[in-house]
Amino acid sequence: MVHIGNDWDALLASDFASDSYLQLRQFLIREYKTQAVYPDMYDIFNALKYTPYAEVKAVILGQDPYHGPGQAHGLSFSVRQGIQKPPSLVNIYKEIYDDLGIDNRDRSGDLTAWAKQGVLLLNASLTVRAGQANSHQGMGWEVLTDAIITKLNEREQPIVFLLWGGKARAKAALITRPQHLILQCAHPSPLSAYNGFFGCRHFSKTNAFLTAHGMQPIDWQIPK
């Protein structure tokens, strides 16, 4: 069974025991045996491992993992140390610079430092076939990740939800409690970044909200 190693285990116990997840698990066993699948099976739940439920301050929701070799490691928009930054992440770093003056251009694309500060870097689907974007969509991941968002919505402590692009924005319907902040805009991919991602100022808005609610803001600088 799945073992996260923090408070998510108790919160998601019934979800991991559900028929939907058990069917997904059988599908994944076949996929990992017969296909190249990303991320590595031991990295699938890194977003939950690095960011316990009680420590979530913000959620950045992606669609599915990067599907190139060595890129995905279980955190949305993040790549491993030493891997070239994908265009969406380049654009995220550009917006952070324009918004806050923080320059990450010479830093790695590994966003683990954000996760450890309380930014849940969650994808709607947590696995993908090599070279085939959205190939594990509709296989059951969305049932689990919707349950995760629903549980976060139930929390009393306010959370910022950053929803970029149509797929992520569709999840806004799950976020109903008035204490939370929903920030929505276009996806940071080169196809849509100029349609409202650039200039969204979501990073300063997140920190202003956290500070106003007595929480430590996120340091968006990637460490060297």
Summary of the structure (lengths in Angstrom):
residues: 224
radius of gyration: 16.6
end to end distance: 35.9
largest distance: 50.1
contacts: 687
relative contact order: 0.17
helix: 40%
strand: 11%
